């Protein structure tokens, strides 16, 4: 459990950013993973008063405020309709509804946890991160950046109607994943994302109209040759590599059939 010396409800993003430059301070977000540590926080910065808990839809994009909960994303009609149940099928495996009612998208993206289902899912879509100081950058670029003191303000998802599928392997239904896999296709642009390797999610891209069995085997071999897998208490390098091939093939076939696969 963390301890806090001072709590501030931020009146502006500028104030929150300035306070967050002190490494002894922290932005709370949902504080669900934060409370599992033993950190001492000088000033806890709350963004709840800045109206960043909304999902805004335009003809071209969804703009998801950083304080939006995972549950709000899971049940949002626009997101469900645009991506054919892809997001709900993936998010529902994250602990439970009570947890997802508290966990925020900003905290999930900012933390870039190696086990994050969120990174796997949103990397498979055309997603950008809006930072207070750093501006708008692709999520694929943000994932590779080292930690910094900037603030994730919005997650921007372009309304390209991907066909997408998600699979995860877990020891139990709500446990952290051993491996996650998301595959999407939009206009012959295929994205394959593997997360919980146990490193951060990694994106591999291919261009192909309708891949045949030979194409799929070639893609799997390419991923095996270029993506590093690791060993931890949940699984070995060899086990994850084997799972990756099986999960990629299943997700690709599900995308080809036009559905949204789930565990």
C-alpha positions as CSV (number, residue, x, y, z in Angstrom):
1,X,0.0,0.0,0.0
2,X,1.4,3.4,-0.9
3,X,1.4,6.4,1.4
4,X,0.7,10.0,0.4
5,X,1.9,13.2,2.1
6,X,-0.3,15.6,0.1
7,X,-3.3,15.3,-2.2
8,X,-4.0,17.8,-5.0
9,X,-7.0,17.8,-7.3
10,X,-5.5,19.3,-10.4
11,X,-7.2,22.4,-11.8
12,X,-5.4,22.2,-15.1
13,X,-3.2,20.0,-17.2
14,X,-0.4,22.6,-16.9
15,X,-0.6,22.4,-13.1
16,X,-0.6,18.6,-13.2
17,X,2.4,18.5,-15.5
18,X,4.4,20.9,-13.4
19,X,3.7,18.9,-10.2
20,X,4.5,15.7,-12.0
21,X,8.1,16.8,-12.9
22,X,9.0,16.1,-9.3
23,X,9.9,12.4,-9.1
24,X,8.6,12.2,-5.6
25,X,5.1,13.0,-6.9
26,X,2.7,10.8,-8.9
27,X,-0.5,11.0,-10.9
28,X,-3.0,8.7,-9.4
29,X,-5.1,7.5,-12.3
30,X,-7.1,4.5,-11.1
31,X,-4.3,3.7,-8.6
32,X,-5.1,0.0,-8.9
33,X,-1.6,-1.2,-9.6
34,X,0.0,1.6,-7.6
35,X,-1.6,0.5,-4.4
36,X,0.0,-2.9,-4.7
37,X,3.5,-1.4,-4.1
38,X,5.0,0.2,-1.1
39,X,5.9,3.5,-2.6
40,X,5.9,6.8,-0.6
41,X,4.3,9.6,-2.6
42,X,5.0,13.2,-1.7
43,X,2.1,14.7,-3.7
44,X,-0.7,12.6,-5.3
45,X,-2.0,14.4,-8.4
46,X,-5.7,13.7,-9.3
47,X,-6.9,14.4,-12.8
48,X,-10.6,13.7,-12.0
49,X,-11.7,17.3,-12.3
50,X,-10.4,17.9,-15.8
51,X,-13.2,16.2,-17.8
52,X,-10.8,13.5,-19.2
53,X,-13.2,10.6,-18.6
54,X,-15.1,10.8,-21.9
55,X,-15.1,9.0,-25.2
56,X,-15.7,11.4,-28.0
57,X,-16.6,10.2,-31.5
58,X,-16.2,12.1,-34.7
59,X,-16.6,10.9,-38.3
60,X,-12.9,9.9,-38.3
61,X,-11.8,9.1,-34.8
62,X,-12.6,8.1,-31.3
63,X,-10.9,10.3,-28.7
64,X,-10.6,8.5,-25.4
65,X,-9.8,10.6,-22.3
66,X,-7.0,9.3,-20.1
67,X,-9.4,9.0,-17.1
68,X,-11.8,6.8,-19.0
69,X,-12.2,3.4,-17.4
70,X,-11.6,0.1,-19.1
71,X,-15.2,-0.8,-18.4
72,X,-16.4,2.4,-20.2
73,X,-14.4,1.4,-23.2
74,X,-15.7,-2.2,-23.0
75,X,-19.3,-1.2,-23.2
76,X,-19.2,1.9,-25.4
77,X,-21.6,1.3,-28.3
78,X,-19.5,3.2,-30.9
79,X,-16.3,1.3,-30.2
80,X,-18.2,-2.0,-30.2
81,X,-19.9,-1.3,-33.5
82,X,-16.8,0.0,-35.3
83,X,-14.5,-2.9,-34.4
84,X,-16.9,-5.8,-34.3
85,X,-16.7,-6.6,-30.6
86,X,-12.9,-6.8,-30.8
87,X,-12.3,-4.5,-27.7
88,X,-14.9,-6.1,-25.4
89,X,-13.7,-9.6,-26.3
90,X,-10.2,-8.6,-25.1
91,X,-11.0,-6.4,-22.2
92,X,-13.3,-8.8,-20.5
93,X,-10.4,-11.0,-19.4
94,X,-8.8,-8.2,-17.3
95,X,-9.4,-9.4,-13.7
96,X,-13.1,-8.5,-13.3
97,X,-15.8,-5.8,-13.8
98,X,-15.1,-4.2,-10.5
99,X,-11.4,-3.8,-11.4
100,X,-12.2,-2.5,-14.9
101,X,-14.6,0.0,-13.4
102,X,-11.5,1.6,-11.6
103,X,-8.6,1.0,-14.0
104,X,-8.1,3.9,-16.5
105,X,-6.9,3.8,-20.1
106,X,-4.3,6.5,-19.4
107,X,-2.7,4.6,-16.5
108,X,-2.7,1.4,-18.6
109,X,-1.0,3.0,-21.6
110,X,1.4,5.2,-19.6
111,X,2.6,2.3,-17.5
112,X,3.3,0.1,-20.6
113,X,3.3,-3.0,-18.4
114,X,4.8,-6.1,-20.1
115,X,1.7,-8.1,-19.2
116,X,-0.7,-5.5,-20.6
117,X,-3.6,-6.8,-22.6
118,X,-4.3,-3.1,-23.4
119,X,-1.1,-2.5,-25.3
120,X,-1.7,-5.7,-27.4
121,X,-5.2,-4.7,-28.3
122,X,-4.7,-1.0,-29.2
123,X,-1.4,-1.7,-31.1
124,X,-3.5,-3.8,-33.5
125,X,-5.7,-0.8,-34.3
126,X,-4.6,2.6,-35.8
127,X,-3.9,4.2,-32.4
128,X,-2.1,7.4,-31.3
129,X,-1.2,8.8,-28.0
130,X,-1.7,12.5,-27.2
131,X,0.8,13.7,-24.7
132,X,0.6,17.1,-22.9
133,X,4.1,18.1,-24.0
134,X,5.0,15.6,-26.5
135,X,2.0,16.0,-28.8
136,X,0.4,13.2,-30.8
137,X,2.5,10.2,-31.6
138,X,1.8,6.6,-32.8
139,X,1.2,4.2,-30.0
140,X,3.8,1.9,-31.6
141,X,6.4,4.6,-31.1
142,X,5.3,5.4,-27.6
143,X,5.6,1.8,-26.5
144,X,9.3,1.9,-27.3
145,X,10.0,5.1,-25.5
146,X,11.7,5.1,-22.0
147,X,9.6,6.3,-19.1
148,X,9.2,10.0,-18.8
149,X,7.2,12.6,-16.7
150,X,4.8,13.7,-19.5
151,X,1.1,13.1,-19.2
152,X,-1.0,10.9,-21.4
153,X,-4.1,13.1,-22.1
154,X,-6.0,11.2,-24.8
155,X,-5.9,7.9,-26.7
156,X,-6.9,8.5,-30.3
157,X,-8.2,5.5,-32.4
158,X,-8.9,6.1,-36.1
159,X,-12.2,4.7,-37.3
160,X,-10.8,2.3,-39.9
161,X,-13.0,-0.8,-39.8
162,X,-10.4,-3.4,-39.0
163,X,-11.3,-7.0,-39.0
164,X,-9.6,-8.1,-35.8
165,X,-9.2,-11.1,-33.4
166,X,-7.7,-11.5,-30.0
167,X,-6.5,-14.5,-28.0
168,X,-4.8,-14.9,-24.7
169,X,-3.4,-17.8,-22.7
170,X,-3.7,-17.8,-18.9
171,X,-3.4,-20.2,-16.1
172,X,-6.9,-19.2,-14.9
173,X,-9.6,-16.9,-16.3
174,X,-8.6,-13.7,-14.6
175,X,-4.9,-14.3,-14.1
176,X,-2.2,-12.3,-15.8
177,X,-1.5,-13.7,-19.3
178,X,1.2,-16.1,-20.3
179,X,0.9,-14.7,-23.9
180,X,-1.5,-12.4,-25.7
181,X,-2.0,-12.2,-29.5
182,X,-4.0,-9.7,-31.6
183,X,-4.3,-9.8,-35.3
184,X,-6.0,-7.1,-37.5
185,X,-6.5,-6.4,-41.2
186,X,-7.5,-3.2,-42.9
187,X,-7.1,-2.8,-46.7
188,X,-4.6,-5.7,-46.9
189,X,-2.5,-4.2,-44.1
190,X,-2.0,-6.9,-41.5
191,X,-0.9,-6.2,-38.0
192,X,0.2,-9.0,-35.6
193,X,0.8,-8.1,-32.0
194,X,2.3,-10.4,-29.3
195,X,2.2,-9.3,-25.7
196,X,3.2,-10.7,-22.3
197,X,6.3,-12.3,-24.0
198,X,6.9,-11.5,-21.0
199,X,8.2,-8.2,-22.4
200,X,6.2,-5.3,-23.7
201,X,3.9,-6.0,-26.7
202,X,5.6,-6.0,-30.1
203,X,4.0,-5.2,-33.5
204,X,4.9,-6.9,-36.7
205,X,3.2,-5.8,-40.0
206,X,2.7,-7.5,-43.4
207,X,1.0,-6.4,-46.6
208,X,-1.1,-9.1,-48.3
209,X,-4.5,-9.3,-49.8
210,X,-5.8,-12.7,-48.7
211,X,-3.0,-14.8,-47.2
212,X,-2.9,-18.5,-47.9
213,X,-1.4,-21.3,-45.8
214,X,2.0,-20.7,-47.2
215,X,1.9,-17.0,-46.4
216,X,0.7,-17.7,-42.9
217,X,3.6,-20.2,-42.3
218,X,6.0,-17.6,-43.6
219,X,4.6,-15.0,-41.3
220,X,4.9,-17.3,-38.3
221,X,8.5,-18.2,-39.2
222,X,9.3,-14.5,-39.5
223,X,7.9,-13.7,-36.1
224,X,9.7,-16.6,-34.5
225,X,12.9,-15.4,-36.1
226,X,12.6,-11.8,-35.2
227,X,10.6,-11.5,-31.9
228,X,12.2,-12.4,-28.6
229,X,10.4,-14.5,-26.2
230,X,11.4,-15.0,-22.6
231,X,11.0,-17.2,-19.6
232,X,9.4,-16.4,-16.2
233,X,7.3,-18.2,-13.6
234,X,4.3,-18.4,-16.0
235,X,6.0,-20.0,-18.9
236,X,9.2,-20.8,-20.8
237,X,10.6,-19.2,-23.9
238,X,10.0,-22.4,-25.9
239,X,6.4,-22.6,-24.6
240,X,5.6,-19.0,-25.5
241,X,7.1,-19.4,-29.0
242,X,5.0,-22.5,-29.6
243,X,1.9,-20.7,-28.3
244,X,2.6,-17.7,-30.6
245,X,2.5,-19.8,-33.7
246,X,-0.8,-21.5,-32.7
247,X,-2.5,-18.2,-31.6
248,X,-1.3,-16.3,-34.7
249,X,-2.7,-18.9,-37.0
250,X,-6.1,-19.1,-35.2
251,X,-6.4,-15.3,-35.1
252,X,-5.5,-14.9,-38.8
253,X,-8.1,-17.5,-39.8
254,X,-10.7,-15.8,-37.6
255,X,-10.0,-12.5,-39.3
256,X,-10.3,-14.1,-42.7
257,X,-13.7,-15.4,-41.7
258,X,-14.8,-11.8,-40.7
259,X,-15.3,-12.5,-37.0
260,X,-13.9,-11.3,-33.7
261,X,-12.3,-14.2,-32.0
262,X,-12.1,-14.5,-28.2
263,X,-11.0,-17.1,-25.6
